[in-house]
Amino acid sequence: MVTFLITSVLVLGLIAIAIYFWQKPARKRETAELPPPPAASLFADEQPQLIEAPEQHLLEEPPPIQQSAEREAKRAAAREFIETWKARPDRASTARMLHLAADADDAEIFNNAAELALDAWLHGTLSGLLAADLYNLLNSEYWLLSSATRSSGAGFVLKRTLSRAKRELESVNHPH
């Protein structure tokens, strides 16, 4: 009986293998690829136009003399605005002062502006500006300075001033 059972299982297995190979499709050596789609323009009947390279003179930087004069003009404007800001510091003029100081790309000028704004806020003469707003303003304007300015010696002093501002302003927001 056991022999009959084993023999029937083997015969059924051989039949299953034979059916599998008989049903299996023949392998094709090459696969059919679809042709690439035709190139089409976004707009119906127009031919795509090539983008022309910008003219070389538009990419050139101004001569060093012009750069120096422009930077010096920005520094002078920042210094002048800082002096006028001292008379009537408020929220809008503080934002403008710090922006002009950062745009001058001079760490000493920005440090001076940051110290003046912080001292005015601490002494209560800067109206309409919350501690968190002043800190965010100082921090965001700091990142307008070039990396060379931020990593200079004066930039190090500026970082210390901003660190002091953070401590002073956070102590107001989160008293211990």
C-alpha positions as CSV (number, residue, x, y, z in Angstrom):
1,M,0.0,0.0,0.0
2,V,2.8,2.4,0.9
3,T,4.6,1.5,-2.3
4,F,1.5,2.4,-4.3
5,L,1.2,5.7,-2.5
6,I,4.8,6.7,-3.1
7,T,4.6,5.6,-6.8
8,S,1.4,7.6,-7.4
9,V,3.0,10.8,-5.9
10,L,6.1,10.4,-8.1
11,V,3.9,9.9,-11.2
12,L,1.8,12.9,-10.4
13,G,5.0,15.0,-9.8
14,L,6.4,14.0,-13.2
15,I,3.1,14.8,-14.9
16,A,3.1,18.3,-13.2
17,I,6.6,18.9,-14.4
18,A,5.8,17.8,-17.9
19,I,2.7,20.1,-18.0
20,Y,4.8,23.0,-16.7
21,F,7.5,22.7,-19.4
22,W,4.8,22.1,-22.1
23,Q,2.9,25.3,-21.2
24,K,6.0,27.4,-20.8
25,P,6.3,29.8,-23.7
26,A,9.5,29.7,-25.8
27,R,12.0,32.4,-24.9
28,K,12.5,35.2,-27.4
29,R,16.0,36.3,-27.9
30,E,15.3,40.0,-28.5
31,T,12.8,42.3,-26.8
32,A,10.7,44.7,-28.8
33,E,11.2,48.3,-27.8
34,L,8.8,51.1,-28.5
35,P,10.1,54.0,-30.6
36,P,10.8,57.2,-28.8
37,P,7.9,59.7,-28.8
38,P,8.2,62.6,-31.2
39,A,9.4,65.9,-29.7
40,A,6.6,68.4,-29.3
41,S,6.4,72.0,-28.2
42,L,4.3,73.0,-25.3
43,F,2.3,75.2,-27.6
44,A,0.6,73.7,-30.6
45,D,2.3,74.9,-33.8
46,E,5.4,76.6,-32.4
47,Q,9.0,75.4,-32.7
48,P,11.0,75.5,-29.5
49,Q,13.5,78.3,-29.4
50,L,17.0,78.1,-28.1
51,I,17.8,80.1,-25.0
52,E,20.4,82.6,-25.9
53,A,23.3,83.0,-23.5
54,P,23.4,86.4,-21.7
55,E,25.8,88.9,-23.1
56,Q,29.2,88.8,-21.4
57,H,29.1,92.4,-20.2
58,L,26.1,91.7,-18.1
59,L,28.0,89.1,-16.1
60,E,31.0,91.1,-15.5
61,E,31.5,92.7,-12.1
62,P,32.0,96.4,-11.9
63,P,35.7,97.5,-11.6
64,P,37.2,97.4,-8.1
65,I,37.1,101.2,-7.9
66,Q,33.3,101.3,-8.4
67,Q,32.8,98.5,-5.9
68,S,34.9,100.3,-3.3
69,A,33.0,103.6,-3.9
70,E,29.7,101.8,-3.7
71,R,30.6,100.1,-0.4
72,E,31.9,103.4,1.0
73,A,28.7,105.1,0.0
74,K,26.7,102.4,1.8
75,R,28.9,102.7,4.9
76,A,28.4,106.5,4.9
77,A,24.6,106.1,4.6
78,A,24.5,103.6,7.4
79,R,26.6,105.8,9.7
80,E,24.4,108.8,8.9
81,F,21.2,106.9,9.5
82,I,22.5,105.6,12.8
83,E,23.1,109.1,14.0
84,T,19.6,110.2,13.0
85,W,18.2,107.1,14.6
86,K,19.6,108.0,18.0
87,A,17.3,111.0,18.2
88,R,14.0,109.0,17.9
89,P,14.4,105.2,18.0
90,D,11.3,103.3,17.2
91,R,10.4,99.9,15.7
92,A,10.5,100.9,12.0
93,S,13.6,103.1,12.2
94,T,15.4,100.3,14.2
95,A,14.7,97.8,11.4
96,R,15.8,100.2,8.8
97,M,19.0,101.1,10.7
98,L,20.0,97.5,11.2
99,H,19.3,96.7,7.5
100,L,21.4,99.6,6.3
101,A,24.2,98.6,8.7
102,A,24.1,95.0,7.4
103,D,23.9,96.2,3.8
104,A,27.0,98.2,4.3
105,D,28.8,94.8,4.8
106,D,30.9,96.2,7.6
107,A,31.0,94.2,10.9
108,E,32.0,97.3,13.0
109,I,29.1,99.4,11.7
110,F,26.7,96.5,12.2
111,N,28.1,95.8,15.7
112,N,27.7,99.5,16.6
113,A,24.1,99.5,15.3
114,A,23.3,96.2,17.2
115,E,24.8,97.6,20.5
116,L,22.8,100.8,20.2
117,A,19.6,99.0,19.5
118,L,20.1,96.6,22.4
119,D,21.1,99.4,24.8
120,A,18.1,101.5,23.7
121,W,15.8,98.5,24.2
122,L,17.3,97.7,27.6
123,H,16.9,101.3,28.8
124,G,13.4,101.5,27.6
125,T,13.9,104.2,25.0
126,L,13.1,101.8,22.1
127,S,9.4,101.7,21.8
128,G,7.1,99.2,20.1
129,L,9.6,96.3,19.8
130,L,9.4,93.1,21.8
131,A,12.5,91.3,23.0
132,A,11.8,88.4,20.6
133,D,11.3,90.8,17.7
134,L,14.6,92.6,18.4
135,Y,16.5,89.3,18.6
136,N,15.0,88.0,15.4
137,L,15.8,91.3,13.7
138,L,19.4,91.2,14.8
139,N,19.8,87.6,13.8
140,S,18.2,87.9,10.3
141,E,20.1,91.1,9.4
142,Y,23.4,89.4,10.6
143,W,23.0,86.9,7.8
144,L,23.0,89.7,5.2
145,L,26.7,90.2,5.9
146,S,29.1,88.4,3.6
147,S,30.8,85.3,4.9
148,A,34.2,87.1,4.8
149,T,32.8,89.9,7.0
150,R,31.2,87.4,9.4
151,S,34.5,85.5,9.8
152,S,36.7,88.6,10.2
153,G,38.1,89.8,13.5
154,A,35.4,92.4,13.7
155,G,32.9,89.7,12.9
156,F,34.1,87.8,16.0
157,V,33.4,90.9,18.1
158,L,30.0,91.2,16.4
159,K,29.2,87.5,17.3
160,R,30.0,88.3,20.9
161,T,27.6,91.2,20.8
162,L,24.9,89.1,19.3
163,S,25.5,86.4,21.9
164,R,25.1,89.1,24.6
165,A,21.9,90.3,23.0
166,K,20.5,86.8,23.0
167,R,21.3,86.3,26.7
168,E,19.8,89.7,27.6
169,L,16.7,89.3,25.5
170,E,16.0,85.7,26.4
171,S,16.2,86.6,30.1
172,V,13.3,88.9,29.5
173,N,11.3,86.3,27.7
174,H,12.1,83.5,30.1
175,P,12.8,84.9,33.6
176,H,14.4,82.5,36.0
